[in-house]
Amino acid sequence: MTLPVDADFDVKYGIIDSDTPPHTELAALYRKSFAYYTFRVRLPSTLSGIIASLVKDKDELIARYGVDAGADIERTAAAITQLRTDILNNGALLLFEGNEPDTAQWNEFLEKLPPQKRSYYHACWLYAECYMYRKISSIFKATATLSSYDYFSRQKQTAAQLSTEAMMAVTRATRQTIRNSETFQQLLKLNLWGNRCDLSITSGKQVKPTGDAFDLVSELDANLLVDASASIWKCIENADSDSSIVDIVCDNAGYELYTDLILAEYIIDKGLASKVRFNVKAIPWFISDVMEYDYHWTLEFLAKHESELLRDLGEKLQKFTAEGKFEVEPIEYFWTSPYEFYRMEQVQPALYERLAQAKLVIFKGDLNYRKLLGDFSWNNTEPFETCLRGFKPSNLCTLRTIKADLICDLPPGKSEELFAKDKEWMLTGEYGLIQFARK
Ligand SMILES: O=P(O)(O)OC[C@@]1(O)O[C@H](CO)[C@@H](O)[C@@H]1O
Protein backbone atom coordinates (compact mmCIF):
# COMPACT_ATOMS: atom_id res chain seq x y z
CA MET A 1 0.00 0.00 0.00
CA THR A 2 1.91 3.04 -1.18
CA LEU A 3 0.04 6.10 0.01
CA PRO A 4 0.27 9.55 -1.57
CA VAL A 5 2.07 11.95 0.74
CA ASP A 6 -0.18 14.97 1.11
CA ALA A 7 -0.36 16.36 4.63
CA ASP A 8 -2.64 19.19 3.45
CA PHE A 9 -5.25 16.71 2.33
CA ASP A 10 -5.23 14.97 5.70
CA VAL A 11 -5.45 18.21 7.66
CA LYS A 12 -8.15 19.68 5.41
CA TYR A 13 -10.43 16.64 5.75
CA GLY A 14 -9.73 15.78 9.38
CA ILE A 15 -8.00 12.46 8.57
CA ILE A 16 -6.75 10.63 11.66
CA ASP A 17 -3.23 9.24 11.41
CA SER A 18 -3.94 5.79 12.84
CA ASP A 19 -5.31 2.32 12.13
CA THR A 20 -9.02 1.84 12.68
CA PRO A 21 -9.51 1.74 16.48
CA PRO A 22 -10.94 -1.50 17.94
CA HIS A 23 -14.73 -1.95 17.87
CA THR A 24 -15.28 0.93 15.45
CA GLU A 25 -16.97 1.30 12.09
CA LEU A 26 -14.37 1.04 9.28
CA ALA A 27 -13.91 4.33 7.42
CA ALA A 28 -11.46 6.07 5.10
CA LEU A 29 -11.09 8.53 7.95
CA TYR A 30 -8.23 6.40 9.35
CA ARG A 31 -5.06 6.98 7.37
CA LYS A 32 -3.57 3.54 7.99
CA SER A 33 -6.71 1.67 6.98
CA PHE A 34 -7.34 -0.09 3.69
CA ALA A 35 -10.43 2.12 3.32
CA TYR A 36 -8.23 5.23 3.14
CA TYR A 37 -6.01 3.63 0.50
CA THR A 38 -9.14 2.53 -1.38
CA PHE A 39 -10.49 6.08 -1.65
CA ARG A 40 -7.13 7.74 -2.23
CA VAL A 41 -5.84 5.28 -4.83
CA ARG A 42 -7.95 2.29 -5.87
CA LEU A 43 -11.32 3.85 -6.61
CA PRO A 44 -9.96 6.89 -8.49
CA SER A 45 -8.04 4.39 -10.60
CA THR A 46 -11.17 2.30 -11.23
CA LEU A 47 -12.98 5.45 -12.39
CA SER A 48 -10.09 6.43 -14.68
CA GLY A 49 -10.33 2.93 -16.17
CA ILE A 50 -14.03 3.41 -17.01
CA ILE A 51 -13.33 6.78 -18.64
CA ALA A 52 -10.46 5.35 -20.67
CA SER A 53 -12.54 2.45 -21.91
CA LEU A 54 -15.41 4.76 -22.93
CA VAL A 55 -12.97 6.74 -25.04
CA LYS A 56 -11.40 3.59 -26.48
CA ASP A 57 -14.71 1.86 -27.26
CA LYS A 58 -16.49 4.94 -28.59
CA ASP A 59 -16.87 3.71 -32.19
CA GLU A 60 -18.00 0.30 -31.10
CA LEU A 61 -20.57 1.80 -28.73
CA ILE A 62 -21.90 4.11 -31.43
CA ALA A 63 -22.21 1.14 -33.78
CA ARG A 64 -24.13 -0.76 -31.11
CA TYR A 65 -26.30 1.99 -29.58
CA GLY A 66 -26.65 4.50 -32.45
CA VAL A 67 -25.15 7.91 -33.26
CA ASP A 68 -26.69 9.60 -30.22
CA ALA A 69 -24.45 7.46 -28.07
CA GLY A 70 -21.56 9.76 -29.09
CA ALA A 71 -22.92 12.66 -27.03
CA ASP A 72 -23.91 10.31 -24.20
CA ILE A 73 -20.35 9.00 -24.04
CA GLU A 74 -19.03 12.57 -23.69
CA ARG A 75 -21.56 13.39 -20.96
CA THR A 76 -20.93 10.15 -19.13
CA ALA A 77 -17.14 10.55 -19.23
CA ALA A 78 -17.54 14.10 -17.86
CA ALA A 79 -19.84 12.94 -15.06
CA ILE A 80 -17.44 10.15 -14.09
CA THR A 81 -14.55 12.60 -14.09
CA GLN A 82 -16.63 14.76 -11.74
CA LEU A 83 -17.31 11.77 -9.51
CA ARG A 84 -13.57 11.09 -9.36
CA THR A 85 -12.91 14.71 -8.40
CA ASP A 86 -15.61 14.52 -5.70
CA ILE A 87 -13.98 11.43 -4.22
CA LEU A 88 -10.56 13.07 -4.27
CA ASN A 89 -12.07 16.06 -2.43
CA ASN A 90 -14.08 14.21 0.19
CA GLY A 91 -17.36 15.22 -1.49
CA ALA A 92 -20.78 14.65 0.04
CA LEU A 93 -22.91 11.54 -0.56
CA LEU A 94 -25.80 13.28 -2.31
CA LEU A 95 -29.31 11.93 -2.82
CA PHE A 96 -30.02 10.08 -6.07
CA GLU A 97 -32.33 11.66 -8.62
CA GLY A 98 -33.17 8.97 -11.19
CA ASN A 99 -36.28 6.84 -10.99
CA GLU A 100 -34.54 3.49 -10.63
CA PRO A 101 -36.41 0.91 -8.49
CA ASP A 102 -33.97 1.34 -5.58
CA THR A 103 -33.73 5.16 -5.57
CA ALA A 104 -36.17 5.63 -2.69
CA GLN A 105 -34.45 2.96 -0.59
CA TRP A 106 -31.02 4.51 -1.16
CA ASN A 107 -32.26 8.02 -0.42
CA GLU A 108 -34.00 6.96 2.74
CA PHE A 109 -30.75 5.38 3.84
CA LEU A 110 -28.67 8.46 3.00
CA GLU A 111 -31.10 10.82 4.71
CA LYS A 112 -30.77 8.86 7.94
CA LEU A 113 -26.96 9.17 8.02
CA PRO A 114 -25.71 11.74 10.53
CA PRO A 115 -24.72 14.86 8.47
CA GLN A 116 -21.09 14.71 9.68
CA LYS A 117 -20.87 11.16 8.25
CA ARG A 118 -22.20 11.86 4.77
CA SER A 119 -18.93 12.23 2.87
CA TYR A 120 -16.56 9.70 1.31
CA TYR A 121 -13.93 9.82 4.05
CA HIS A 122 -16.25 10.22 7.00
CA ALA A 123 -18.92 7.67 6.13
CA CYS A 124 -18.60 4.00 6.98
CA TRP A 125 -16.37 2.49 4.27
CA LEU A 126 -19.07 0.04 3.19
CA TYR A 127 -21.63 2.79 2.63
CA ALA A 128 -19.28 5.08 0.74
CA GLU A 129 -17.87 2.37 -1.53
CA CYS A 130 -21.32 0.93 -2.37
CA TYR A 131 -22.47 4.51 -2.99
CA MET A 132 -19.74 5.00 -5.57
CA TYR A 133 -20.77 1.94 -7.59
CA ARG A 134 -24.44 2.95 -7.34
CA LYS A 135 -23.50 6.45 -8.49
CA ILE A 136 -21.68 5.13 -11.59
CA SER A 137 -24.76 3.11 -12.44
CA SER A 138 -27.00 6.18 -12.08
CA ILE A 139 -24.75 8.14 -14.47
CA PHE A 140 -25.21 5.52 -17.20
CA LYS A 141 -28.91 5.04 -16.40
CA ALA A 142 -29.51 8.77 -16.93
CA THR A 143 -28.52 8.51 -20.60
CA ALA A 144 -30.93 7.71 -23.41
CA THR A 145 -28.59 5.28 -25.17
CA LEU A 146 -26.28 3.71 -22.59
CA SER A 147 -28.72 2.93 -19.81
CA SER A 148 -28.48 -0.83 -20.26
CA TYR A 149 -24.74 -0.90 -21.04
CA ASP A 150 -22.64 -2.95 -18.61
CA TYR A 151 -19.37 -1.02 -18.61
CA PHE A 152 -17.60 -3.88 -16.79
CA SER A 153 -18.83 -6.61 -19.07
CA ARG A 154 -15.75 -6.83 -21.29
CA GLN A 155 -13.48 -7.22 -18.24
CA LYS A 156 -15.68 -9.99 -16.87
CA GLN A 157 -15.68 -11.83 -20.19
CA THR A 158 -11.92 -11.50 -20.60
CA ALA A 159 -11.51 -12.91 -17.08
CA ALA A 160 -13.53 -15.98 -18.10
CA GLN A 161 -11.54 -16.41 -21.32
CA LEU A 162 -8.24 -16.17 -19.46
CA SER A 163 -9.38 -18.95 -17.14
CA THR A 164 -10.05 -21.52 -19.85
CA GLU A 165 -7.02 -23.67 -19.00
CA ALA A 166 -7.90 -23.75 -15.33
CA MET A 167 -11.53 -24.54 -16.19
CA MET A 168 -10.49 -27.44 -18.42
CA ALA A 169 -8.25 -28.91 -15.73
CA VAL A 170 -10.93 -28.65 -13.05
CA THR A 171 -13.65 -29.98 -15.35
CA ARG A 172 -11.49 -32.97 -16.26
CA ALA A 173 -10.77 -33.68 -12.60
CA THR A 174 -14.42 -33.50 -11.54
CA ARG A 175 -16.25 -35.67 -14.11
CA GLN A 176 -16.31 -38.68 -11.81
CA THR A 177 -16.65 -37.73 -8.20
CA ILE A 178 -17.80 -39.59 -5.12
CA ARG A 179 -20.42 -38.40 -2.66
CA ASN A 180 -18.33 -38.02 0.44
CA SER A 181 -17.11 -35.47 2.89
CA GLU A 182 -13.59 -35.31 1.46
CA THR A 183 -14.68 -34.50 -2.10
CA PHE A 184 -17.24 -31.97 -0.95
CA GLN A 185 -14.66 -30.20 1.21
CA GLN A 186 -12.20 -30.12 -1.71
CA LEU A 187 -14.81 -28.49 -3.95
CA LEU A 188 -15.72 -26.01 -1.25
CA LYS A 189 -12.05 -25.05 -0.97
CA LEU A 190 -11.68 -24.84 -4.73
CA ASN A 191 -14.60 -22.46 -4.68
CA LEU A 192 -13.06 -20.45 -1.85
CA TRP A 193 -9.75 -19.94 -3.66
CA GLY A 194 -11.65 -18.99 -6.82
CA ASN A 195 -12.40 -15.79 -4.91
CA ARG A 196 -8.80 -14.68 -5.34
CA CYS A 197 -9.64 -13.77 -8.95
CA ASP A 198 -11.51 -10.54 -8.31
CA LEU A 199 -10.98 -7.52 -10.48
CA SER A 200 -11.91 -4.78 -8.04
CA ILE A 201 -8.93 -5.52 -5.80
CA THR A 202 -6.63 -4.84 -8.76
CA SER A 203 -8.70 -1.84 -9.97
CA GLY A 204 -9.57 -3.92 -13.04
CA LYS A 205 -6.22 -5.57 -13.87
CA GLN A 206 -6.70 -9.19 -14.99
CA VAL A 207 -5.59 -12.10 -12.79
CA LYS A 208 -5.01 -15.40 -14.57
CA PRO A 209 -5.47 -18.57 -12.48
CA THR A 210 -2.44 -20.76 -13.05
CA GLY A 211 -1.22 -24.19 -11.97
CA ASP A 212 -3.24 -27.24 -11.10
CA ALA A 213 -6.25 -26.05 -9.14
CA PHE A 214 -6.47 -29.10 -6.88
CA ASP A 215 -2.74 -29.11 -6.10
CA LEU A 216 -3.17 -25.48 -5.21
CA VAL A 217 -6.09 -26.29 -2.90
CA SER A 218 -3.88 -28.68 -0.92
CA GLU A 219 -0.93 -26.28 -0.90
CA LEU A 220 -3.16 -23.48 0.31
CA ASP A 221 -4.48 -25.47 3.28
CA ALA A 222 -1.82 -23.78 5.40
CA ASN A 223 -3.34 -20.41 4.45
CA LEU A 224 -6.85 -21.44 5.40
CA LEU A 225 -7.12 -19.78 8.79
CA VAL A 226 -10.54 -21.13 9.75
CA ASP A 227 -11.83 -24.30 8.13
CA ALA A 228 -15.42 -25.21 8.97
CA SER A 229 -15.82 -27.32 5.82
CA ALA A 230 -16.46 -30.53 7.80
CA SER A 231 -19.39 -28.90 9.66
CA ILE A 232 -20.77 -27.59 6.38
CA TRP A 233 -20.69 -31.11 4.96
CA LYS A 234 -22.62 -32.40 8.02
CA CYS A 235 -25.18 -29.66 7.52
CA ILE A 236 -25.68 -30.27 3.82
CA GLU A 237 -25.72 -34.06 3.86
CA ASN A 238 -28.30 -34.10 6.63
CA ALA A 239 -31.24 -36.05 5.24
CA ASP A 240 -33.55 -34.73 8.01
CA SER A 241 -33.55 -31.20 6.66
CA ASP A 242 -37.01 -30.15 5.37
CA SER A 243 -35.36 -27.98 2.77
CA SER A 244 -33.63 -29.12 -0.30
CA ILE A 245 -32.45 -25.73 -1.46
CA VAL A 246 -28.95 -24.25 -1.32
CA ASP A 247 -28.53 -20.53 -1.94
CA ILE A 248 -25.28 -19.12 -3.28
CA VAL A 249 -24.91 -15.39 -2.81
CA CYS A 250 -22.54 -14.88 -5.71
CA ASP A 251 -19.49 -12.69 -5.94
CA ASN A 252 -17.30 -12.55 -9.05
CA ALA A 253 -17.88 -13.66 -12.62
CA GLY A 254 -15.09 -15.44 -14.53
CA TYR A 255 -13.23 -18.26 -12.80
CA GLU A 256 -14.97 -17.75 -9.44
CA LEU A 257 -18.44 -18.17 -10.98
CA TYR A 258 -17.15 -21.25 -12.79
CA THR A 259 -16.14 -22.76 -9.43
CA ASP A 260 -19.58 -21.84 -8.02
CA LEU A 261 -21.11 -23.82 -10.88
CA ILE A 262 -18.84 -26.82 -10.25
CA LEU A 263 -19.80 -26.88 -6.57
CA ALA A 264 -23.48 -26.49 -7.47
CA GLU A 265 -23.22 -29.28 -10.04
CA TYR A 266 -21.85 -31.59 -7.33
CA ILE A 267 -24.64 -30.59 -4.93
CA ILE A 268 -27.29 -31.50 -7.49
CA ASP A 269 -25.58 -34.63 -8.86
CA LYS A 270 -25.06 -36.08 -5.41
CA GLY A 271 -28.60 -35.31 -4.24
CA LEU A 272 -27.43 -32.91 -1.54
CA ALA A 273 -30.17 -30.50 -2.67
CA SER A 274 -32.77 -30.46 -5.42
CA LYS A 275 -32.17 -26.84 -6.29
CA VAL A 276 -29.28 -24.37 -6.14
CA ARG A 277 -30.30 -20.72 -6.33
CA PHE A 278 -27.85 -18.12 -7.61
CA ASN A 279 -28.25 -14.66 -6.12
CA VAL A 280 -26.73 -12.13 -8.49
CA LYS A 281 -26.37 -8.34 -8.66
CA ALA A 282 -28.93 -5.97 -10.17
CA ILE A 283 -26.37 -3.43 -11.42
CA PRO A 284 -22.68 -3.55 -12.45
CA TRP A 285 -20.94 -3.95 -9.10
CA PHE A 286 -17.37 -3.91 -7.77
CA ILE A 287 -16.20 -4.46 -11.36
CA SER A 288 -16.42 -8.23 -11.55
CA ASP A 289 -19.62 -9.20 -9.69
CA VAL A 290 -22.01 -11.56 -11.44
CA MET A 291 -25.17 -10.15 -12.99
CA GLU A 292 -27.91 -12.30 -14.56
CA TYR A 293 -26.47 -11.72 -18.02
CA ASP A 294 -23.03 -12.95 -16.89
CA TYR A 295 -24.52 -16.17 -15.56
CA HIS A 296 -26.13 -17.01 -18.93
CA TRP A 297 -23.10 -15.73 -20.85
CA THR A 298 -20.86 -18.09 -18.87
CA LEU A 299 -23.05 -21.13 -19.55
CA GLU A 300 -23.13 -20.18 -23.23
CA PHE A 301 -19.35 -19.64 -23.24
CA LEU A 302 -18.92 -23.19 -21.93
CA ALA A 303 -21.61 -24.72 -24.15
CA LYS A 304 -20.14 -23.20 -27.31
CA HIS A 305 -16.50 -23.87 -26.46
CA GLU A 306 -14.23 -25.67 -28.88
CA SER A 307 -13.29 -28.11 -26.13
CA GLU A 308 -15.79 -30.97 -25.97
CA LEU A 309 -15.20 -31.24 -22.25
CA LEU A 310 -16.35 -27.66 -21.61
CA ARG A 311 -19.15 -27.97 -24.17
CA ASP A 312 -20.61 -31.00 -22.39
CA LEU A 313 -20.39 -29.21 -19.08
CA GLY A 314 -22.01 -26.05 -20.47
CA GLU A 315 -24.86 -28.01 -22.03
CA LYS A 316 -25.41 -29.95 -18.82
CA LEU A 317 -25.58 -26.74 -16.77
CA GLN A 318 -27.92 -25.12 -19.28
CA LYS A 319 -30.16 -28.18 -18.92
CA PHE A 320 -30.02 -27.86 -15.12
CA THR A 321 -31.12 -24.24 -15.54
CA ALA A 322 -33.97 -25.15 -17.91
CA GLU A 323 -35.12 -27.86 -15.48
CA GLY A 324 -35.04 -25.49 -12.50
CA LYS A 325 -32.26 -27.41 -10.71
CA PHE A 326 -30.23 -24.22 -11.04
CA GLU A 327 -32.18 -21.01 -10.66
CA VAL A 328 -31.06 -17.42 -11.06
CA GLU A 329 -33.06 -15.47 -8.52
CA PRO A 330 -35.13 -12.46 -9.64
CA ILE A 331 -33.44 -9.05 -9.40
CA GLU A 332 -32.94 -8.14 -5.76
CA TYR A 333 -31.71 -4.64 -5.03
CA PHE A 334 -30.83 -5.43 -1.44
CA TRP A 335 -27.55 -6.98 -2.62
CA THR A 336 -26.50 -3.64 -4.13
CA SER A 337 -27.77 -1.56 -1.24
CA PRO A 338 -25.42 -0.24 1.45
CA TYR A 339 -27.13 -2.25 4.19
CA GLU A 340 -25.22 -4.67 6.40
CA PHE A 341 -26.86 -8.09 6.46
CA TYR A 342 -28.00 -7.86 10.08
CA ARG A 343 -30.50 -5.24 8.89
CA MET A 344 -31.97 -7.45 6.14
CA GLU A 345 -34.80 -8.86 8.26
CA GLN A 346 -36.09 -5.38 8.93
CA VAL A 347 -35.31 -3.71 5.59
CA GLN A 348 -36.10 -6.55 3.18
CA PRO A 349 -38.10 -9.18 5.11
CA ALA A 350 -39.17 -11.00 1.94
CA LEU A 351 -35.53 -11.74 1.07
CA TYR A 352 -34.80 -12.85 4.64
CA GLU A 353 -37.74 -15.25 4.46
CA ARG A 354 -36.64 -16.54 1.09
CA LEU A 355 -33.15 -17.33 2.43
CA ALA A 356 -34.80 -19.04 5.41
CA GLN A 357 -36.18 -21.65 2.97
CA ALA A 358 -32.67 -22.88 2.22
CA LYS A 359 -30.84 -25.58 4.16
CA LEU A 360 -27.61 -23.66 3.58
CA VAL A 361 -26.76 -20.18 2.36
CA ILE A 362 -23.23 -19.74 0.99
CA PHE A 363 -21.92 -16.17 1.04
CA LYS A 364 -19.09 -15.69 -1.40
CA GLY A 365 -16.21 -13.29 -1.20
CA ASP A 366 -14.83 -10.34 0.61
CA LEU A 367 -17.58 -7.79 0.17
CA ASN A 368 -20.25 -10.22 1.37
CA TYR A 369 -18.00 -10.88 4.36
CA ARG A 370 -17.81 -7.16 5.05
CA LYS A 371 -21.61 -7.03 4.93
CA LEU A 372 -21.91 -10.05 7.25
CA LEU A 373 -19.61 -8.38 9.79
CA GLY A 374 -20.96 -4.92 9.11
CA ASP A 375 -17.62 -3.22 8.24
CA PHE A 376 -16.59 -3.17 11.87
CA SER A 377 -13.22 -3.71 13.53
CA TRP A 378 -14.17 -6.71 15.67
CA ASN A 379 -11.47 -8.23 17.85
CA ASN A 380 -9.90 -10.86 15.65
CA THR A 381 -10.78 -13.70 18.06
CA GLU A 382 -14.43 -12.73 18.55
CA PRO A 383 -16.86 -15.55 17.60
CA PHE A 384 -18.39 -15.40 14.11
CA GLU A 385 -21.86 -15.74 15.72
CA THR A 386 -21.36 -12.58 17.76
CA CYS A 387 -20.23 -10.61 14.70
CA LEU A 388 -23.32 -11.64 12.70
CA ARG A 389 -25.38 -9.55 15.16
CA GLY A 390 -28.35 -11.89 14.97
CA PHE A 391 -28.33 -12.39 11.19
CA LYS A 392 -29.15 -16.03 10.70
CA PRO A 393 -31.93 -16.66 8.22
CA SER A 394 -30.69 -20.25 7.91
CA ASN A 395 -27.49 -22.26 8.29
CA LEU A 396 -24.92 -20.05 6.66
CA CYS A 397 -21.30 -20.10 5.67
CA THR A 398 -18.80 -17.72 4.18
CA LEU A 399 -16.05 -18.57 1.69
CA ARG A 400 -13.78 -15.55 1.71
CA THR A 401 -10.23 -14.83 0.67
CA ILE A 402 -9.03 -12.04 2.91
CA LYS A 403 -8.76 -8.72 1.05
CA ALA A 404 -9.82 -6.19 3.66
CA ASP A 405 -8.75 -5.35 7.20
CA LEU A 406 -11.48 -6.97 9.25
CA ILE A 407 -11.78 -10.51 10.56
CA CYS A 408 -13.12 -12.61 13.40
CA ASP A 409 -12.92 -16.06 14.97
CA LEU A 410 -9.15 -16.51 14.58
CA PRO A 411 -7.25 -18.67 17.06
CA PRO A 412 -5.56 -16.47 19.70
CA GLY A 413 -2.16 -15.20 18.52
CA LYS A 414 -2.70 -16.04 14.82
CA SER A 415 -3.24 -12.50 13.63
CA GLU A 416 -0.19 -11.24 15.53
CA GLU A 417 1.93 -14.05 14.05
CA LEU A 418 0.82 -13.11 10.50
CA PHE A 419 1.38 -9.39 11.07
CA ALA A 420 4.92 -10.17 12.20
CA LYS A 421 5.54 -11.88 8.83
CA ASP A 422 3.75 -9.38 6.60
CA LYS A 423 2.01 -6.24 7.73
CA GLU A 424 -0.27 -6.39 4.68
CA TRP A 425 -1.36 -10.01 5.05
CA MET A 426 -5.05 -8.98 5.23
CA LEU A 427 -5.03 -7.27 1.85
CA THR A 428 -3.53 -9.79 -0.54
CA GLY A 429 -6.16 -12.53 -0.93
CA GLU A 430 -3.47 -15.09 -0.01
CA TYR A 431 -5.29 -16.18 3.13
CA GLY A 432 -8.79 -17.58 3.35
CA LEU A 433 -11.63 -18.41 5.69
CA ILE A 434 -14.45 -20.93 5.65
CA GLN A 435 -16.69 -19.96 8.55
CA PHE A 436 -20.02 -21.53 9.42
CA ALA A 437 -22.95 -20.66 11.67
CA ARG A 438 -25.72 -23.13 12.36
CA LYS A 439 -29.23 -21.74 12.59
O1 LIG B 1 -16.00 -9.23 -2.79
P1 LIG B 1 -14.70 -9.56 -3.44
O2 LIG B 1 -14.82 -9.61 -4.92
O3 LIG B 1 -14.06 -10.77 -2.87
O4 LIG B 1 -13.70 -8.38 -3.10
C1 LIG B 1 -14.06 -7.06 -3.26
C2 LIG B 1 -12.92 -6.16 -2.91
O5 LIG B 1 -11.92 -6.24 -3.87
O6 LIG B 1 -13.41 -4.91 -2.85
C3 LIG B 1 -13.31 -4.39 -1.55
C4 LIG B 1 -12.64 -3.11 -1.48
O7 LIG B 1 -12.88 -2.33 -2.56
C5 LIG B 1 -12.53 -5.31 -0.71
O8 LIG B 1 -13.25 -5.62 0.41
C6 LIG B 1 -12.31 -6.48 -1.55
O9 LIG B 1 -10.97 -6.60 -1.64
Ligand as a Chemical Component Dictionary entry (heavy atoms), coordinates in Angstrom:
data_LIG
# 
_chem_comp.id                   LIG 
_chem_comp.type                 NON-POLYMER 
_chem_comp.pdbx_formal_charge   0 
_chem_comp.three_letter_code    LIG 
# 
loop_
_chem_comp_atom.comp_id 
_chem_comp_atom.atom_id 
_chem_comp_atom.alt_atom_id 
_chem_comp_atom.type_symbol 
_chem_comp_atom.charge 
_chem_comp_atom.model_Cartn_x 
_chem_comp_atom.model_Cartn_y 
_chem_comp_atom.model_Cartn_z 
_chem_comp_atom.pdbx_ordinal 
LIG O1 O1 O 0 -16.004 -9.226  -2.788 1  
LIG P1 P1 P 0 -14.704 -9.555  -3.436 2  
LIG O2 O2 O 0 -14.817 -9.609  -4.916 3  
LIG O3 O3 O 0 -14.064 -10.770 -2.872 4  
LIG O4 O4 O 0 -13.702 -8.385  -3.098 5  
LIG C1 C1 C 0 -14.059 -7.057  -3.256 6  
LIG C2 C2 C 0 -12.916 -6.159  -2.914 7  
LIG O5 O5 O 0 -11.918 -6.244  -3.874 8  
LIG O6 O6 O 0 -13.409 -4.905  -2.849 9  
LIG C3 C3 C 0 -13.311 -4.391  -1.546 10 
LIG C4 C4 C 0 -12.639 -3.114  -1.481 11 
LIG O7 O7 O 0 -12.882 -2.331  -2.561 12 
LIG C5 C5 C 0 -12.534 -5.307  -0.706 13 
LIG O8 O8 O 0 -13.251 -5.621  0.411  14 
LIG C6 C6 C 0 -12.315 -6.482  -1.549 15 
LIG O9 O9 O 0 -10.974 -6.604  -1.639 16 
# 
loop_
_chem_comp_bond.comp_id 
_chem_comp_bond.atom_id_1 
_chem_comp_bond.atom_id_2 
_chem_comp_bond.value_order 
_chem_comp_bond.pdbx_ordinal 
LIG O1 P1 DOUB 1  
LIG P1 O2 SING 2  
LIG P1 O3 SING 3  
LIG P1 O4 SING 4  
LIG O4 C1 SING 5  
LIG C1 C2 SING 6  
LIG C2 O5 SING 7  
LIG C2 O6 SING 8  
LIG C2 C6 SING 9  
LIG O6 C3 SING 10 
LIG C3 C4 SING 11 
LIG C3 C5 SING 12 
LIG C4 O7 SING 13 
LIG C5 O8 SING 14 
LIG C5 C6 SING 15 
LIG C6 O9 SING 16 
# 
